[in-house]
Amino acid sequence: MQNYAVALIPEETIQSILAQTDIVDVISGYIPLKSAGGTFKANCPFHNEKTPSFNVNPGKQFFYCFGCGEGGSAITFVQKYENMPFVDAVKKLAKAAGVTITAAEYNPEEERQRRSKSRLVQLHNDSAAYFHQLVRKSPDAQIARDYLKKRGFSLESAERWLIGWMPDNPAVYLKWAKEKGYSGRELCDSGICNLKDAQNPRAGIYVNWRNRLLFPIHNDYGDIIGFSARQLINDPKTGKYINTRETQLFDKSRIFFGLNKARRPISKEKYAILCEGQIDVISLHEQGIQNVVAALGTGTTAHHARLLKRYTKDAVLCYDSDAAGHKATTRAFKVFVTEGINVRCVTMPEGEDPDSYILGNGVEAFKKLLDDAEEFFDYKLKHATATTDLNSIKDRSALASDLSELAQMVQDKVAQEMIISKLLPISA
């Protein structure tokens, strides 16, 4: 029966439902859960017991009972607890997650798409390994090795993160891809290449990046699904980082760089550190601070918040101290607070990012910055009062209105009242 249901509901839809569902929220709606480190425990609802052996893992989005052996996803729990068919359990969670289900019979096209995605994942894995070999051994990649050395990364670090290099001459990569049996269409579907003329596929393809350091981007399962390409030679005409464009594998609004390595440390430390750049993430991980991720760009989305909430409800934002960084901090707060995630903020010294600060001051000094991280409204108030003319009624009123609007977004009413009372002197 379940296999027939899966045939009716596309696998992509099921994964989308699970991605937007927090198993802890689902199960706690049926039975009381108690926090136990990075997991939750309860008396198993599927057999009689006095000592809790039912475990819910938010990191893996999985439940398991060590007493009776029942286990599975949020869908499995609803199906078993409510004794309903698989399809009905999927529909119930889909409605709660706001996912529309379009039922469809299994067909060869679906299988073709599945095989196509699998092929693209293999292309990314093979390409990442090739790019990494270039950064290690190619004489032309000396500029990349020099950059890594300047940033304090050894070749061992580069190997752990599979950092690579795209040659300045795109023909080098295209020749390798052809020898590996990858077609031009597959290269374009991957986002590594594009058509020279979208109206005329025979005009050929071009590689999206040249002479750039490449950071592989992984999904939750550890598959490489894209790349973030960093400038090695300053060019104001192009971005410092260029990410893979959106493809059937990659959507940057749903991906955290480094999450595949940070999931367990986040659950262990009970909070996540969010930085702006990939270099910052790698630097902190290499220094032993591993509960760190970065959005691909400073734009944090609701998808990011729901993904992070699987592992923690506390985030520490560690963005640059310039105007753009402060704006990004406020935008991230608005997204996270809506999902019930508590936000603290690190105040970075002017002109510093986590990587440069550690290089200049050491990892212990950075840990002190983390220890001194402030609640968002303390951080916001300190920065706002330092940059606002409080003697100006107009400016003071605008600041009070802005802070009040942010306070209204806090879901915990007690916390909201405490924040508002803290902001009263600004309004006075």
C-alpha positions, 0 to 999 in steps of 0.5 A: 500500500505504501509503495503505491502511495509513493507512486501517487505522490512524487518523491520530490513532494514528499521531501519538500513536505519533510523539509518544511516540517519539524518532527519535534513540533509534530510529535510534541503535538501528540505526546509530551517530549522532554529535552535530553541534550541534543535530542528529546525523549518520551514514553513510547506511544506504541508500547507500554513502558515506565522508563522513556526509550522513545527518542526524537532526533531533530538533527536527523528529523527521525524518531526511534524507540529503543524498546519496541524498534518503531522508528521513522520520519514525521510522516511515519509517526503520524501514520502509525499514531493515527493509524491512517494510510500513508497517503493521508499522513502525507496530506495531513503534514502537507496541509500544515506545511503549506505544500500543495500535492499534485498526485500523479501516476508513476511514469517513465518521465519521472524516472528520467528526471530522477536519473538526470538528477543522479547524473548531475550529482555525479557530475558535481562530485567528479568536477569537485574532485577534478578542481581540487586536484588542480588546486593541489598540483597544477602549476597554473593554480599557484595564485590559488595556493598563494591565496589559501596560504595568505588566508592561513589554510593548509592544503590539508584544510583545502582537502577537508573542504575539497576546495578547488580552482577553475582554470583561467582557460575554460577549454581545460575544464571542457576538455576534461568534462568531454573525456569523462563523458559529460555532455554540453547539455549536462554541463549547462543543466548543472549550472557550471556552464551556460549556452552562448546563445539560448536561442541557438544551442549549436552556438556552443557553451561557456564556463561561468567562472574563470580563475576562481577559487571554488567551494563545493556546496553540499545538500543535507545528505552530503551530495555536492549540488553547486559551487561558490566561486571566489575572486582571486584577482579583484575585479569591481565589475564582477561579484567577489563571490558568484554562486551556481545559478538556480538549477534542479539541484540548487536553490541558494535560498534553501541552503546553508554553506557548511551545514553538512559538517555543522549539524552535529556540532550545532545540536551539541552546542545548542546554538548556531553561529551564522557568518557572511562568507565561506572563508569565515565558516571554514576558518572557524571550523578549522580552529575547532569552532564547528557550529558555524554556517553561512547563507550564500549571501547575506539574504536569510530566508524563511526556508533557512530559518525552518532548516536551522530550527531542526537543529537549534532555536538559538542563533548567533549572528556574526556579520561585518560591522559595516552598514551592510552588515548591520542591515543584514543582521536586522533582516535576519532577525526578522526572519528568525524571530518569526520562526521562534528562533532567539537571536544574539549578535556579535559586534565585530571590530571595525574592518574585521571578519571572523577569519581576519580577526582570528588571524590577527588575535587568535581563536581565544579572542574570538571566543571572547567575542562569542561569549560577549554576544548580546541579545538582538535588542541590546545590540540594535539599541547600542548601534542605533543610539551610536548612529542616531542624533537623539537630540533630534525629535524626528530621528528619535521618533523614527528610531523608537518606531523602528524598534517598536515594530521589531519588538512586536515581532517577538512571539513570547509575550513576556519577553516582548513586554520586557523588550518594550520596557527596555525601549521606553527611554528612547520614546521618552 
